[in-house]
Amino acid sequence: MVLAQFGVFVAFITPLAISLAIRVEQLAPGREEYLGYITGAGAFAVMLTNPFFGVFSDRTRTRIGRRRPWMLGGMLLGVVSLFVMALAPNVFVLGAGWILAQLGWGQTLANLQISTADRLPESQRGKVAGLIGFATQIAPVFGVVMAGGFSGQSLLLFLVPGVVGVVLVTLFVTLVHEDDSRSLTFAEKLHVGALLRKYLYNPRQYPDYSWNWLGRFLFYFGLTLNTTFTAFFFASKLELEVSEVAGIIGTLGAIGILATTMGAIGGGFLSDRLKRRRAFVFAAGVVFAVGAVVMAIAPDLPVLITGSLLTSVGIGAFSAVDQALLLDVLPERDTDAGRFMGITSFATSIPQAVAPLIAPLFLAIGAVGDQKNYTLLYAVAAVITLLGGLVVMRIKSVR
């Protein structure tokens, strides 16, 4: 599971971290706002489709189980998307490729995550989430380091990370057993009305799940504001071209591996041992917020590194412990895990769709010439992530 999710993130997040920025700069120099529009459109597509696919995953009846067919299909679509983005002749086609990537690799990742809800006992949720959180946080770093060597070769820029994803997902599908699902039966027939109702639930019926959803939404909204324009932010701060910062971001990310490890594995293992989740999620929001502010006001590279390390600790801890907390409060686990994991995906896909579209407004406030207001953007991100940590403290059924 850890290796498979690592592979998906290498293939899927590397474009978001650096490859898309390089291609936008190649296809539309000086129009960095296009990156926000592209990533926002992709996230919006996932937001509309994830619960739909989650319901169908729950009801899939095949010899190899419910989840594995969706992993394989998503991986194949994801590979196609990498070719589209690498060979795109214009920004419009590049955006279409990113939408395909979100739908393809996104479904592979979603069904890997649903598999943890299917089989993972409560006593191991923090540990496994910590290891996965660590793996998925270093995956973009790994991908950016690779991409830094292919910044002038568009095809390799996208396909080399994609090969890593294909190999590791294939290993999971081949080696991890899933029960035959052909004997499953369902009391409710699936028609258009029933399917649309699956997109909704009563928040009062599952209040703890709802608080977790809102906390995750706020944290990822702030995180998306912070990370979408990373390449342009560093280029602006260090007065370099976007194509020249890939190596710097990769090196900085590599340094942050230790910080991410401390946050993800440390938070995950400790939350299992102490049987507490909420305090770790809140602390993660605080640490990330502090790191974002430090980066916003950083006058030079050493201070940027300090802020980046703090955000790495916060991201690692949040991704691990909040995932374990989600599994603790997930409703109707036996019958509708895919559905509620799909609804949970709104908490990340809506921020990914909306935040990049809103970010240019903050960048434009007080902008002078070509210099965007990244200081304000990162400060806003800090406040929102802090609110995300506070909201999770409203959960009652988990300590």
Disulfide bonds with the S-S distance in Angstrom:
none
